[in-house]
Amino acid sequence: DAMVIQNPRYQVTQFGKPVTLSCSQTLNHNVMYWYQQKSSQAPKLLFHYYDKDFNNEADTPDNFQSRRPNTSFCFLDIRSPGLGDAAMYLCATSRDRVSYEQYFGPGTRLTVT
Amino acid sequence: KNEVEQSPQNLTAQEGEFITINCSYSVGISALHWLQQHPGGGIVSLFMLSSGKKKHGRLIATINIQEKHSSLHITASHPRDSAVYICAAWYQGAQKLVFGQGTRLTINP
């Protein structure tokens, strides 16, 4: 049974057109993470939510925002996608902040045309 | 500095060969993950280790805390094992998962 679900799996958007990626979880975990992974690179943490507490990484561009309306769902909003934002976006969850076990979703591959 | 280094970056082998991928890290980790990613795919967690050794099917992961080193072994490798294998360490101070660059494994029939 899928525990961390990401929709859509593939997303194509136009340069500058806002796009939203979705992540949901059935684990009832407190922490949800968003990572960006560009081709042949390691995943890079963008931000995470601990419950409703939003934590942005210092080098995450302002173009990237996130929302967590409830425990199960978390959204990644890219306000004005550029060509450089084309990447795999990975959602992960963990039980709490000190729990080092993370569960990854299948990812959403974003293409910007 | 919280770092994770993997070797080799690329590995090509014949079906049936024994595969070893290495990972070294800095002081201060609580646990180490081995992850698998197929081309164009998402990440699957293979193992999480804080000490000793774990085995799942043909995959074995070991960690040596004193040497700050972990290895992932694949026995009787198969073309379906072809993927990128990523080592990631949980640094307790930063409360963050730090990823290695990955090892691209290709198993030829």
Interface residues (C-beta under 8 A of the other chain):
Chain A: Q6 S40 Q41 A42 P43 L45 M88 L90 R97 V98 Y100 E101 Q102 Y103 F104 G105 P106 G107 R109
Chain B: S30 A31 H33 L35 G40 G41 G42 I43 V44 S45 M48 I86 W90 Q92 Q95 K96 L97 F99 G100 Q101 G102
